[in-house]
Amino acid sequence: MTTTVLYSENIYPDDSVERRIYGPDVKVVFPQKSESLADLPDADCAAAEGLMILRYKVTAKDLERFPRLRAICRMGVGYDNLDRVAAAQRQIMILNVPDYGTTEVADHAMALALTLRRGLLLHHELQRGETPARWRYVDDPLIRRSSVQTFGIVGMGRIATAVALRAKAFGFRVVFFDPYLPNGVELGLGIQRAPTLEALLSQTDTLSVHTPLTRETRGLLGLKQLSLLPKGAVVVNTARGPIIDIEAVATLLKSGHLAGVGLDVVPVEPPVEPVPELMRAYRAREDWTLGRLIITPHSAFYTPHAWDDIRTKSAETMRAALLGPRPQNVIPPDAE
C-alpha cells in the first residue's frame, strides 16, 4: 500500500529530489497554493501519513484533519510551531532536521558580533552621512579588542558549540550557561562554564543566544537579566525572538547600557504593525540605532547549500520514520 507524504508549503519547483529519496513506495503531494494548513485539500490531509512543515503552525485543531498521520517533520531545527502535546496524544512522531545550517548560523552570529565589536557598521554609517565624519577612527565603547572580552553563550547545543569554537579562534574568553548539559562538556571544548545565568551575564561583554524556545526560555532575558550585563555590552540573538524581551533591549540600547545589538530574530515574524519600538527606530534610522543595531530577517540559516540540505535531510528523516529501518531525529514529547 502506498504511503502518502504531504508537503504543506509549495516551495520546490518539482518533486525530483523527493522521488529519488522516497522511492516508488511513497506518494509525494505538493499543494498548488496555500497560506496555512487550513488551505490544504481535505482529501490530501485525510490520506497523509507524513506531514512536512516549514513555516506553518500546527495546532490540535489542525491535527483533527489528519486521521492517518504518523509523523510530522519540521523542516528545520526548531519545533516551537508544533503542538507536541496534541501530537503525543495521537501518537504522532515529531521530527526535526538538526544537522543543517549549523555552520551558517554560527558564522552569522559571529558576523553580527564582530561587525559590531570592530565598529564596521558604526564607521560605515558615519562615513556615508550627509556630512561625512572626519577621516579617522571613532573612539567608542562599542569597539573593543576580542582578547579582553568575555564571550558569553546561553545554551550549548550544536550551533552554540560551533560559535564557541569560532569565538575562541578570535581570541575571546568563552563562557557558557546550559543547565542541561552534563559536567565536563566545557573541558572537551576548552571553554568555561557559568553555574547560573546571572553569573554568566555579569561577566559577559558580548552575549550570543542559542537556546531553543521552550516554556522555560520564553522571556528568559528580560530587563532585569540584561541589566546584569556590564555597561557597553553587545547582545546577539540568532535563536528565537521571544527568548529576549525586545522592549528591554530597546531601553538598554537607547540608554547606552548596551553598546550594540544584532538580531536575526524578533518576537513576531514577519513583523506586523505596530512593530516593536526597537524595529520602528531602526527603520526610522534614529540616531541611537545607527551603527549599533543590525536586524536581519531570520536569514542566518540561509545559503543555497543549507537550503538544499533542508530539502534532502527532511525527506530522508521522514522516509526513515515511515519506512524504516528506524526513526531518526525524533523529538520526545516532554523535550524542553
Secondary structure, DSSP 8 states (H G I E B T S, - for coil): --EEEEESS--SS-SHHHHHHH-TTEEEE--SS-SSGGGS-HHHHHH-SEEEESS--B-HHHHTT-TT--EEEESSS--TTB-HHHHHHTT-EEE--TTSSHHHHHHHHHHHHHHHHTTHHHHHHHHTSSS---SS----TT---GGGSEEEEE--SHHHHHHHHHHHHTT-EEEEE-TTS-TTHHHHHT-EE-SSHHHHHHT-SEEEE-----TTTTT-B-HHHHTTS-TTEEEEE-S-GGGB-HHHHHHHHHHTSEEEEEES--SSSS--SS--HHHHHHHTT-GGGTTTEEE--S-TT--HHHHHHHHHHHHHHHHHHHHSS---SB--TT--
